[in-house]
Amino acid sequence: MNTKGRTLALIGAWLQLGPLFGLIGTIIGMISAFQTMGEGGMGKPEALAEDIHFALITTAIGLVIGLIG
């Protein structure tokens, strides 16, 4: 296989892994959100919103990468 073919195969492999990275980010964000709720309850909704924001952004990025791939 030539260099160009290897490069395209490597790019394709990384694009296929995009949704997996998005899912991992979602799990990390939700774990963090539940920890925030466990520590302070619902007294700090902005801290909870920050964690959920992280989870949703990583999900969206993973989906976009998956669609491209």
LOPA-578204 format. One record per atom (N, C-alpha, C): chain; x, y, z; atom name; residue in one letter. Coordinates in nm, 4 decimals. Each point is the difference from the previous one (the first is absolute). Layout:
<rs>
> A, X, Y, Z, CA, a
...
</rs>
This chain:
<rs>
> A, 0.0859, -0.1179, 0.0000, N, m
> A, -0.0859, 0.1179, 0.0000, CA, m
> A, 0.0900, 0.1236, 0.0000, C, m
> A, -0.0389, 0.0947, -0.0795, N, n
> A, 0.0814, 0.1212, -0.0071, CA, n
> A, -0.0268, 0.0921, 0.1185, C, n
> A, 0.0792, 0.1042, 0.0094, N, t
> A, -0.0093, 0.0924, 0.1130, CA, t
> A, -0.1353, 0.0699, 0.0058, C, t
> A, -0.0516, 0.0372, -0.1162, N, k
> A, -0.1288, 0.0698, -0.0033, CA, k
> A, -0.1130, -0.0918, 0.0496, C, k
> A, 0.0049, -0.1254, -0.0385, N, g
> A, -0.1013, -0.0954, 0.0440, CA, g
> A, 0.0064, -0.0243, 0.1501, C, g
> A, 0.1210, -0.0085, 0.0533, N, r
> A, 0.0155, -0.0180, 0.1458, CA, r
> A, -0.0534, 0.1198, 0.0756, C, r
> A, 0.0290, 0.1175, -0.0516, N, t
> A, -0.0468, 0.1226, 0.0651, CA, t
> A, -0.1522, 0.0053, 0.0022, C, t
> A, -0.0621, -0.0334, -0.1137, N, l
> A, -0.1469, -0.0005, -0.0061, CA, l
> A, -0.0596, -0.1056, 0.0926, C, l
> A, 0.0631, -0.1159, 0.0092, N, a
> A, -0.0484, -0.1045, 0.0897, CA, a
> A, 0.0098, 0.0447, 0.1457, C, a
> A, 0.1084, 0.0666, 0.0344, N, l
> A, 0.0179, 0.0491, 0.1367, CA, l
> A, -0.1024, 0.1080, 0.0338, C, l
> A, -0.0229, 0.0907, -0.0925, N, i
> A, -0.1012, 0.1050, 0.0212, CA, i
> A, -0.1384, -0.0636, 0.0161, C, i
> A, -0.0303, -0.0996, -0.0833, N, g
> A, -0.1286, -0.0692, 0.0098, CA, g
> A, -0.0178, -0.0693, 0.1340, C, g
> A, 0.1070, -0.0602, 0.0491, N, a
> A, -0.0079, -0.0676, 0.1302, CA, a
> A, -0.0282, 0.1003, 0.1115, C, a
> A, 0.0667, 0.1137, -0.0037, N, w
> A, -0.0235, 0.1027, 0.1026, CA, w
> A, -0.1413, 0.0558, -0.0093, C, w
> A, -0.0508, 0.0161, -0.1214, N, l
> A, -0.1365, 0.0505, -0.0155, CA, l
> A, -0.1022, -0.1007, 0.0523, C, l
> A, 0.0280, -0.1281, -0.0150, N, q
> A, -0.0915, -0.1003, 0.0522, CA, q
> A, 0.0018, -0.0050, 0.1521, C, q
> A, 0.1090, 0.0414, 0.0605, N, l
> A, 0.0094, 0.0012, 0.1457, CA, l
> A, -0.0628, 0.1254, 0.0621, C, l
> A, -0.0378, 0.0972, -0.0815, N, g
> A, -0.0587, 0.1246, 0.0497, CA, g
> A, -0.1193, -0.0197, 0.0921, C, g
> A, -0.0995, -0.0801, -0.0390, N, p
> A, -0.1147, -0.0205, 0.0893, CA, p
> A, 0.0388, -0.0640, 0.1331, C, p
> A, 0.1005, -0.0850, -0.0013, N, l
> A, 0.0451, -0.0611, 0.1254, CA, l
> A, 0.0568, 0.1060, 0.0940, C, l
> A, 0.0805, 0.0911, -0.0543, N, f
> A, 0.0539, 0.1080, 0.0829, CA, f
> A, -0.1117, 0.0906, 0.0506, C, f
> A, -0.1021, 0.0238, -0.0844, N, g
> A, -0.1143, 0.0788, 0.0438, CA, g
> A, -0.0746, -0.0673, 0.1137, C, g
> A, -0.0150, -0.1307, -0.0084, N, l
> A, -0.0680, -0.0743, 0.1058, CA, l
> A, 0.0798, 0.0034, 0.1297, C, l
> A, 0.1303, -0.0142, -0.0105, N, i
> A, 0.0848, 0.0069, 0.1195, CA, i
> A, -0.0126, 0.1378, 0.0659, C, i
> A, -0.0001, 0.1062, -0.0812, N, g
> A, -0.0174, 0.1346, 0.0544, CA, g
> A, -0.1354, 0.0179, 0.0659, C, g
> A, -0.1030, -0.0608, -0.0586, N, t
> A, -0.1334, 0.0066, 0.0585, CA, t
> A, -0.0025, -0.0677, 0.1363, C, t
> A, 0.0601, -0.1154, 0.0086, N, i
> A, 0.0027, -0.0734, 0.1264, CA, i
> A, 0.0765, 0.0791, 0.1060, C, i
> A, 0.1139, 0.0555, -0.0379, N, i
> A, 0.0787, 0.0794, 0.0955, CA, i
> A, -0.0793, 0.1220, 0.0465, C, i
> A, -0.0656, 0.0684, -0.0928, N, g
> A, -0.0797, 0.1174, 0.0359, CA, g
> A, -0.1160, -0.0337, 0.0924, C, g
> A, -0.0675, -0.1125, -0.0257, N, m
> A, -0.1133, -0.0376, 0.0841, CA, m
> A, 0.0466, -0.0465, 0.1384, C, m
> A, 0.1127, -0.0694, 0.0057, N, i
> A, 0.0542, -0.0382, 0.1307, CA, i
> A, 0.0319, 0.1248, 0.0808, C, i
> A, 0.0603, 0.0971, -0.0658, N, s
> A, 0.0327, 0.1255, 0.0673, CA, s
> A, -0.1271, 0.0724, 0.0457, C, s
> A, -0.1039, -0.0031, -0.0829, N, a
> A, -0.1262, 0.0647, 0.0371, CA, a
> A, -0.0619, -0.0669, 0.1225, C, a
> A, 0.0021, -0.1328, 0.0033, N, f
> A, -0.0549, -0.0701, 0.1152, CA, f
> A, 0.0833, 0.0233, 0.1251, C, f
> A, 0.1320, 0.0129, -0.0153, N, q
> A, 0.0840, 0.0329, 0.1154, CA, q
> A, -0.0331, 0.1388, 0.0526, C, q
> A, -0.0223, 0.0941, -0.0908, N, t
> A, -0.0369, 0.1353, 0.0402, CA, t
> A, -0.1319, -0.0013, 0.0762, C, t
> A, -0.0968, -0.0764, -0.0497, N, m
> A, -0.1291, -0.0102, 0.0685, CA, m
> A, 0.0156, -0.0676, 0.1357, C, m
> A, 0.0864, -0.1015, 0.0072, N, g
> A, 0.0190, -0.0714, 0.1251, CA, g
> A, 0.0672, 0.0845, 0.1065, C, g
> A, 0.0911, 0.0860, -0.0423, N, e
> A, 0.0728, 0.0832, 0.0960, CA, e
> A, -0.0814, 0.1194, 0.0475, C, e
> A, -0.0675, 0.0666, -0.0935, N, g
> A, -0.0675, 0.1233, 0.0386, CA, g
> A, -0.1490, -0.0005, -0.0221, C, g
> A, -0.0549, -0.1120, -0.0422, N, g
> A, -0.1420, -0.0040, -0.0306, CA, g
> A, -0.0292, 0.0878, -0.1213, C, g
> A, -0.1167, 0.0586, -0.0020, N, m
> A, -0.0375, 0.0873, -0.1109, CA, m
> A, 0.0216, 0.1470, 0.0352, C, m
> A, 0.0821, 0.0265, 0.1002, N, g
> A, 0.0244, 0.1369, 0.0427, CA, g
> A, 0.0805, 0.0817, -0.0995, C, g
> A, 0.0776, -0.0685, -0.0871, N, k
> A, 0.0816, 0.0696, -0.0996, CA, k
> A, -0.0342, -0.0504, -0.1397, C, k
> A, -0.1086, 0.0493, -0.0562, N, p
> A, -0.0385, -0.0495, -0.1332, CA, p
> A, 0.1002, 0.0381, -0.1089, C, p
> A, 0.0752, 0.1093, 0.0188, N, e
> A, 0.0969, 0.0372, -0.1039, CA, e
> A, 0.1152, -0.0997, -0.0072, C, e
> A, 0.0375, -0.0599, 0.1130, N, a
> A, 0.1053, -0.1029, -0.0008, CA, a
> A, -0.0512, -0.1257, -0.0695, C, a
> A, -0.1234, -0.0356, 0.0257, N, l
> A, -0.0606, -0.1159, -0.0649, CA, l
> A, -0.0142, 0.0247, -0.1504, C, l
> A, -0.0418, 0.1200, -0.0371, N, a
> A, -0.0156, 0.0339, -0.1408, CA, a
> A, 0.1335, -0.0056, -0.0737, C, a
> A, 0.1073, 0.0375, 0.0665, N, e
> A, 0.1337, -0.0051, -0.0603, CA, e
> A, 0.0377, -0.1442, -0.0343, C, e
> A, -0.0272, -0.0929, 0.0905, N, d
> A, 0.0315, -0.1407, -0.0238, CA, d
> A, -0.0860, -0.0578, -0.1124, C, d
> A, -0.1268, 0.0330, -0.0003, N, i
> A, -0.0895, -0.0489, -0.1051, CA, i
> A, 0.0388, 0.0610, -0.1342, C, i
> A, 0.0424, 0.1245, -0.0002, N, h
> A, 0.0467, 0.0655, -0.1217, CA, h
> A, 0.1183, -0.0760, -0.0593, C, h
> A, 0.0949, -0.0382, 0.0846, N, f
> A, 0.1155, -0.0774, -0.0447, CA, f
> A, -0.0450, -0.1316, -0.0632, C, f
> A, -0.0941, -0.0680, 0.0662, N, a
> A, -0.0488, -0.1282, -0.0504, CA, a
> A, -0.0671, 0.0155, -0.1363, C, a
> A, -0.0811, 0.1028, -0.0154, N, l
> A, -0.0716, 0.0189, -0.1266, CA, l
> A, 0.0926, 0.0435, -0.1132, C, l
> A, 0.0981, 0.0826, 0.0308, N, i
> A, 0.0946, 0.0437, -0.1032, CA, i
> A, 0.0811, -0.1178, -0.0513, C, i
> A, 0.0495, -0.0863, 0.0897, N, t
> A, 0.0785, -0.1149, -0.0450, CA, t
> A, -0.0868, -0.0976, -0.0810, C, t
> A, -0.1266, -0.0136, 0.0371, N, t
> A, -0.0905, -0.0845, -0.0777, CA, t
> A, -0.0172, 0.0556, -0.1408, C, t
> A, -0.0236, 0.1296, -0.0096, N, a
> A, -0.0188, 0.0626, -0.1309, CA, a
> A, 0.1247, -0.0119, -0.0874, C, a
> A, 0.1157, 0.0224, 0.0584, N, i
> A, 0.1239, -0.0112, -0.0764, CA, i
> A, 0.0195, -0.1432, -0.0493, C, i
> A, -0.0248, -0.0970, 0.0874, N, g
> A, 0.0114, -0.1402, -0.0407, CA, g
> A, -0.0939, -0.0363, -0.1126, C, g
> A, -0.1224, 0.0509, 0.0065, N, l
> A, -0.0968, -0.0280, -0.1079, CA, l
> A, 0.0426, 0.0646, -0.1319, C, l
> A, 0.0485, 0.1208, 0.0051, N, v
> A, 0.0453, 0.0671, -0.1228, CA, v
> A, 0.1168, -0.0748, -0.0616, C, v
> A, 0.0947, -0.0401, 0.0829, N, i
> A, 0.1144, -0.0751, -0.0511, CA, i
> A, -0.0468, -0.1331, -0.0602, C, i
> A, -0.0953, -0.0648, 0.0657, N, g
> A, -0.0536, -0.1251, -0.0520, CA, g
> A, -0.0706, 0.0184, -0.1333, C, g
> A, -0.0728, 0.1101, -0.0162, N, l
> A, -0.0668, 0.0269, -0.1269, CA, l
> A, 0.1000, 0.0274, -0.1115, C, l
> A, 0.1068, 0.0685, 0.0334, N, i
> A, 0.1036, 0.0271, -0.1001, CA, i
> A, 0.0667, -0.1312, -0.0426, C, i
> A, 0.0259, -0.0850, 0.1004, N, g
> A, 0.0692, -0.1260, -0.0270, CA, g
> A, -0.0881, -0.0973, -0.0730, C, g
</rs>
